[in-house]
Amino acid sequence: AAGLRSVDPSAEEAARSLGAGRLQVFLRVTLPSLRPSLAAAALLVALYVLSDFGAVSLMGYSTLTTGIYVRYEALLALEAAAILALVLVALAVVVVLMAGRFRLRGAIHRSTPGASRSAQVIRLGHWRWPALAFATAIVGVFLVLPLGVLVWWTAVADPIAGREDVAWEAALNSALAAGSAAVLGVLLVLPAALLAWRYPSILSRWLERLTLLPSALPGIAVALALVFVGARIGGIVYQTLGLLLFAYLVRFMPYALASTRASLDTVSPRLEEAARSLGRRPLGATTAVVLPLARSGMLAGAALVFLSTVKELPATLLLRPIGFDTLATEIWAGTAIGAYSTVAPSALLLVAIAAPLVYLLSWRNAWELGAAE
């Protein structure tokens, strides 16, 4: 959707004025302009599918992630699990490289700045009702139906003594781990983001890219590597909340960096220079002028880290302290034995935690697009 909004409508209008039909305009002008957005979307989906563990394990589908976990649980096949993890990382690297080549091939650039304006609204006429029905069906199948099933399972479930306490304790653990990862993630990426924004250079760009690199690594591969490291160090680190938080930061800190960096790009360095000319020290100018203006991006980055952490499963399964159950592990443990109605309240709690953050992030994106237009 963001890619479609960024397409220059004048290019489509020029093609129409030269006699091209709507289908030709879409295939020859609009679709090539969407190449970067399509590559980015395909990259995100491919990396998520490669690293997914919960859905494929519950569906009984054998993948690299499930193979790694089975061999890890067997204890006697840790080397085989490490080999599968390397294969998974190699596949992720191949996907990233392929997406980059697809994005750069046949790229379209604007030769003039042009004017930012909205695309022409096309009246659907008698097609508006089929379009509405299709959009409603998408929402119904992918949102209303799963939520309805969870609500139904919760309603028909037999009350089990203590289950509510277990669900609330798991929710508290999830909020604690995700909140800590979100705060630490933003604080740790802030120096790198400020360096890349204020002093752009080859070194700062490479530092930023290296910080973003772990986002392409599957969670179970990162967790398995930390298991080996923690086991070598011993009980001081292994199966501690600190090691689990470190895994979360390695996986999701790039989200905070990308959001914070994008927000800093909207701040003019001249504002900081003006504050320093009025007697502010560099740190004071940054905290008093720059950070308040970049606050929305920092909060969005924290929300992304929180949202990703609260539903992270493989890293939590491998690295969590003994007795530290989160909503994700609670849901996985219950559904693995077929106790769907028992863990349905935990699933609803997870949705209740994630839904407000998703709404706030979508509202922020819509507000930014409206402001840009």
Wavefront OBJ file of the C-alpha trace (Angstrom):
o trace
v 0.000 0.000 0.000
v 2.814 2.429 0.841
v 4.509 1.591 -2.446
v 1.338 2.322 -4.398
v 0.947 5.668 -2.636
v 4.503 6.625 -3.579
v 4.032 5.984 -7.315
v 4.138 9.237 -9.286
v 0.673 9.625 -10.880
v 2.089 11.843 -13.637
v 3.901 8.842 -15.141
v 0.629 6.907 -15.364
v -1.158 9.911 -16.843
v 1.594 10.353 -19.438
v 1.226 6.720 -20.476
v -2.547 7.108 -20.731
v -2.135 10.233 -22.888
v 0.020 8.197 -25.290
v -2.815 5.737 -25.834
v -1.992 2.998 -23.319
v -4.923 1.232 -21.712
v -5.352 0.714 -17.992
v -3.892 -2.796 -18.097
v -0.892 -1.630 -20.126
v -0.320 1.275 -17.727
v -0.373 -1.111 -14.794
v 1.997 -3.624 -16.402
v 4.457 -1.145 -17.942
v 4.419 1.787 -15.501
v 2.868 0.964 -12.131
v 4.238 -2.548 -11.658
v 7.880 -1.649 -12.500
v 7.625 1.300 -10.100
v 6.588 -1.123 -7.359
v 9.677 -3.303 -7.815
v 11.485 -2.048 -4.660
v 8.346 -2.403 -2.533
v 7.597 -5.861 -3.922
v 11.177 -6.965 -3.299
v 11.046 -5.692 0.283
v 7.696 -7.394 0.924
v 8.867 -10.668 -0.621
v 12.046 -10.502 1.460
v 10.101 -10.043 4.695
v 7.711 -12.895 3.887
v 10.494 -15.256 2.786
v 12.619 -14.582 5.875
v 9.606 -15.017 8.141
v 8.629 -18.313 6.500
v 12.208 -19.592 6.712
v 12.447 -18.778 10.419
v 8.900 -19.753 11.426
v 8.679 -22.552 13.939
v 5.350 -22.461 15.744
v 2.929 -22.783 12.829
v 4.849 -25.489 10.950
v 5.455 -27.549 14.095
v 1.779 -27.456 15.071
v 0.739 -28.401 11.530
v 3.153 -31.347 11.594
v 5.165 -30.020 8.662
v 8.866 -30.876 8.702
v 11.131 -27.895 8.014
v 14.663 -26.870 8.912
v 13.459 -25.086 12.050
v 11.545 -28.106 13.337
v 14.484 -30.356 12.443
v 16.830 -28.155 14.469
v 14.525 -28.227 17.495
v 13.997 -32.011 17.347
v 17.741 -32.624 17.210
v 18.349 -30.124 19.995
v 15.791 -31.883 22.203
v 17.469 -35.230 21.466
v 20.654 -33.880 23.148
v 22.756 -36.439 21.277
v 22.444 -34.667 17.925
v 23.607 -31.138 18.720
v 26.166 -31.185 15.906
v 23.446 -32.122 13.426
v 21.293 -29.274 14.752
v 24.203 -26.867 14.242
v 24.660 -28.052 10.647
v 20.959 -27.520 9.917
v 21.194 -24.059 11.476
v 24.076 -23.176 9.141
v 22.014 -24.364 6.175
v 19.121 -22.193 7.368
v 21.390 -19.142 7.685
v 22.810 -19.802 4.208
v 19.291 -19.916 2.755
v 18.456 -16.630 4.474
v 21.567 -15.012 2.966
v 20.613 -16.310 -0.499
v 17.115 -14.865 -0.113
v 18.522 -11.467 0.895
v 20.915 -11.419 -2.076
v 18.190 -12.454 -4.530
v 15.840 -9.779 -3.213
v 18.578 -7.171 -3.592
v 19.237 -8.133 -7.212
v 15.527 -8.107 -8.021
v 15.172 -4.691 -6.437
v 18.043 -3.151 -8.398
v 17.266 -4.753 -11.759
v 15.340 -2.383 -13.989
v 15.053 0.292 -11.303
v 13.084 3.405 -12.231
v 14.240 6.844 -11.128
v 12.661 10.266 -11.357
v 14.683 12.842 -13.258
v 12.902 15.814 -11.640
v 11.586 16.382 -8.127
v 8.071 16.876 -9.455
v 5.043 17.695 -7.342
v 3.712 15.476 -4.606
v 0.024 14.884 -5.178
v -2.514 12.144 -4.780
v -3.366 9.763 -7.576
v -6.644 10.178 -9.422
v -9.575 8.395 -7.818
v -11.122 5.836 -10.181
v -14.834 5.161 -9.817
v -15.484 1.428 -9.704
v -19.105 1.739 -10.757
v -20.890 -1.605 -10.668
v -17.618 -3.279 -9.632
v -17.684 -1.597 -6.220
v -19.836 -4.303 -4.635
v -17.658 -7.241 -5.793
v -14.588 -5.289 -4.630
v -16.202 -4.670 -1.242
v -17.181 -8.338 -0.967
v -13.620 -9.423 -1.778
v -12.101 -7.057 0.811
v -14.665 -8.180 3.396
v -13.880 -11.828 2.676
v -10.161 -11.189 3.197
v -10.815 -9.549 6.569
v -13.286 -12.260 7.542
v -11.046 -15.206 6.666
v -7.776 -13.876 8.054
v -9.006 -11.881 11.069
v -12.601 -12.493 12.130
v -12.563 -16.279 11.678
v -9.434 -16.983 13.797
v -10.586 -14.611 16.535
v -14.039 -16.167 16.467
v -12.562 -19.647 16.891
v -10.472 -18.471 19.851
v -13.493 -16.880 21.494
v -15.556 -20.042 20.919
v -12.854 -22.299 22.370
v -12.575 -20.016 25.392
v -16.342 -20.086 25.916
v -16.719 -23.889 25.693
v -13.549 -24.754 27.626
v -13.971 -26.628 30.880
v -12.771 -24.474 33.777
v -9.536 -25.847 35.206
v -8.368 -24.700 38.597
v -5.313 -22.523 38.342
v -5.384 -22.077 34.559
v -6.239 -18.388 34.864
v -3.270 -17.844 37.162
v -0.965 -19.636 34.705
v -2.196 -17.500 31.807
v -1.785 -14.242 33.721
v 1.677 -15.249 34.929
v 2.680 -16.041 31.344
v 1.292 -12.678 30.239
v 3.307 -10.925 32.956
v 6.476 -12.755 31.913
v 5.845 -11.852 28.270
v 5.325 -8.191 29.129
v 8.450 -8.153 31.316
v 10.712 -9.703 28.685
v 9.258 -7.758 25.755
v 9.244 -4.457 27.640
v 12.859 -4.891 28.716
v 13.919 -5.782 25.174
v 12.056 -2.777 23.747
v 13.639 -0.265 26.133
v 17.132 -1.722 25.843
v 16.827 -2.017 22.072
v 16.059 1.670 21.574
v 18.751 2.784 24.023
v 21.422 0.594 22.435
v 20.734 1.604 18.814
v 20.451 5.313 19.578
v 24.222 6.029 19.414
v 24.572 4.229 16.062
v 21.511 6.004 14.652
v 22.753 9.419 15.814
v 26.223 8.743 14.406
v 24.854 7.733 10.992
v 22.526 10.769 10.961
v 24.883 13.465 12.220
v 28.196 12.285 10.756
v 27.456 10.340 7.550
v 30.529 8.493 6.331
v 31.574 5.115 5.017
v 32.318 3.962 8.567
v 28.946 5.055 9.948
v 27.089 3.497 7.012
v 28.885 0.186 7.480
v 28.206 0.308 11.213
v 24.524 0.836 10.486
v 24.452 -2.038 7.992
v 26.209 -4.390 10.397
v 23.646 -3.514 13.052
v 20.810 -4.316 10.630
v 22.345 -7.617 9.494
v 21.086 -9.831 12.384
v 17.472 -9.180 11.361
v 17.981 -11.640 8.492
v 19.111 -14.436 10.827
v 16.465 -17.012 11.843
v 15.628 -16.900 15.522
v 16.288 -20.576 16.129
v 19.780 -20.273 14.602
v 20.624 -17.336 16.872
v 19.228 -19.202 19.876
v 21.195 -22.360 19.083
v 24.427 -20.370 18.794
v 23.754 -18.763 22.173
v 22.991 -22.187 23.664
v 26.484 -23.362 22.702
v 28.056 -20.164 24.058
v 26.037 -20.279 27.284
v 26.808 -23.949 27.843
v 30.538 -23.269 27.452
v 30.458 -20.369 29.922
v 28.392 -22.252 32.471
v 25.567 -21.626 34.883
v 26.283 -17.932 35.315
v 24.827 -17.208 31.858
v 23.088 -20.350 30.599
v 19.285 -20.376 30.927
v 19.121 -16.916 32.426
v 16.849 -14.026 31.592
v 19.891 -11.990 30.568
v 20.867 -14.460 27.842
v 17.266 -14.588 26.626
v 17.141 -10.778 26.436
v 20.427 -10.799 24.532
v 18.885 -13.141 21.954
v 15.868 -10.849 21.628
v 18.147 -7.851 21.112
v 20.224 -9.611 18.466
v 17.077 -10.556 16.574
v 14.938 -7.434 16.923
v 17.253 -4.514 17.684
v 17.516 -3.789 13.920
v 13.796 -2.917 13.934
v 14.444 -0.192 16.486
v 17.432 1.072 14.499
v 15.523 1.284 11.219
v 12.603 3.146 12.780
v 14.810 5.519 14.792
v 17.044 6.220 11.803
v 14.059 6.988 9.570
v 12.685 9.393 12.170
v 16.057 11.131 12.535
v 16.183 11.668 8.774
v 13.222 14.033 9.127
v 15.146 16.240 11.581
v 17.311 18.962 10.065
v 20.876 19.081 11.473
v 20.578 22.873 11.395
v 18.247 22.705 14.395
v 20.968 21.082 16.466
v 23.502 23.592 15.163
v 21.189 26.442 16.144
v 20.856 25.037 19.668
v 24.629 24.745 19.979
v 25.092 28.313 18.740
v 22.836 29.419 21.612
v 25.167 27.864 24.168
v 23.949 24.273 24.372
v 26.554 21.550 24.682
v 26.447 18.755 22.052
v 24.736 16.301 24.423
v 22.314 18.960 25.636
v 21.415 19.976 22.080
v 20.758 16.351 21.178
v 18.560 15.632 24.200
v 16.687 18.953 24.089
v 16.156 19.321 20.326
v 16.884 16.184 18.303
v 15.456 13.414 20.475
v 12.054 15.086 21.069
v 11.629 15.494 17.305
v 12.594 11.852 16.710
v 10.474 10.571 19.595
v 7.713 9.120 17.413
v 10.181 6.961 15.496
v 11.834 5.796 18.700
v 8.467 4.833 20.181
v 7.530 3.034 16.969
v 10.822 1.133 17.098
v 10.178 0.162 20.713
v 6.688 -1.004 19.761
v 8.082 -3.124 16.917
v 10.622 -4.744 19.235
v 7.949 -5.361 21.883
v 5.530 -6.845 19.348
v 8.165 -9.126 17.827
v 9.480 -10.240 21.214
v 6.132 -11.028 22.779
v 5.369 -13.615 20.078
v 8.885 -15.011 19.631
v 8.836 -18.789 20.168
v 12.013 -20.698 19.166
v 14.494 -18.443 20.977
v 12.289 -18.490 24.080
v 11.983 -22.281 24.038
v 15.732 -22.805 23.819
v 16.987 -20.054 26.139
v 14.310 -19.350 28.761
v 15.070 -19.920 32.429
v 13.473 -22.946 34.020
v 9.867 -22.127 34.951
v 9.806 -18.932 32.878
v 6.757 -19.450 30.648
v 5.557 -16.796 28.225
v 2.291 -16.652 26.340
v 4.004 -17.986 23.215
v 5.493 -21.012 24.987
v 2.256 -21.616 26.908
v 0.235 -21.656 23.682
v 2.759 -23.902 21.945
v 2.879 -26.401 24.819
v -0.912 -26.664 24.978
v -1.543 -26.967 21.252
v 1.272 -29.520 20.894
v -0.814 -31.969 22.968
v -4.140 -30.949 21.415
v -5.416 -28.918 24.381
v -6.678 -26.103 22.172
v -9.497 -24.896 24.377
v -7.207 -24.889 27.418
v -4.767 -22.384 25.923
v -7.341 -20.335 24.006
v -7.465 -17.695 26.797
v -3.685 -17.322 26.541
v -4.004 -16.829 22.797
v -6.645 -14.151 23.333
v -4.367 -12.444 25.862
v -1.575 -12.429 23.281
v -3.907 -10.854 20.726
v -5.075 -8.302 23.300
v -1.470 -7.296 23.977
v -0.468 -7.106 20.320
v -3.588 -5.497 18.836
v -3.160 -2.002 20.372
v 0.464 -1.858 19.232
v -0.461 -2.899 15.698
v -3.195 -0.256 15.641
v -0.833 2.462 16.884
v 1.804 1.538 14.299
v -0.728 1.517 11.451
v -2.186 4.822 12.667
v 1.293 6.360 12.756
v 2.028 5.184 9.202
v -1.304 6.530 7.964
v -0.679 9.866 9.705
v 2.791 10.172 8.160
v 1.445 9.392 4.693
v -1.317 11.960 5.139
v 1.167 14.574 6.314
v 3.427 13.865 3.346
v 0.545 14.276 0.934
l 1 2 3 4 5 6 7 8 9 10 11 12 13 14 15 16 17 18 19 20 21 22 23 24 25 26 27 28 29 30 31 32 33 34 35 36 37 38 39 40 41 42 43 44 45 46 47 48 49 50 51 52 53 54 55 56 57 58 59 60 61 62 63 64 65 66 67 68 69 70 71 72 73 74 75 76 77 78 79 80 81 82 83 84 85 86 87 88 89 90 91 92 93 94 95 96 97 98 99 100 101 102 103 104 105 106 107 108 109 110 111 112 113 114 115 116 117 118 119 120 121 122 123 124 125 126 127 128 129 130 131 132 133 134 135 136 137 138 139 140 141 142 143 144 145 146 147 148 149 150 151 152 153 154 155 156 157 158 159 160 161 162 163 164 165 166 167 168 169 170 171 172 173 174 175 176 177 178 179 180 181 182 183 184 185 186 187 188 189 190 191 192 193 194 195 196 197 198 199 200 201 202 203 204 205 206 207 208 209 210 211 212 213 214 215 216 217 218 219 220 221 222 223 224 225 226 227 228 229 230 231 232 233 234 235 236 237 238 239 240 241 242 243 244 245 246 247 248 249 250 251 252 253 254 255 256 257 258 259 260 261 262 263 264 265 266 267 268 269 270 271 272 273 274 275 276 277 278 279 280 281 282 283 284 285 286 287 288 289 290 291 292 293 294 295 296 297 298 299 300 301 302 303 304 305 306 307 308 309 310 311 312 313 314 315 316 317 318 319 320 321 322 323 324 325 326 327 328 329 330 331 332 333 334 335 336 337 338 339 340 341 342 343 344 345 346 347 348 349 350 351 352 353 354 355 356 357 358 359 360 361 362 363 364 365 366 367 368 369 370 371 372 373
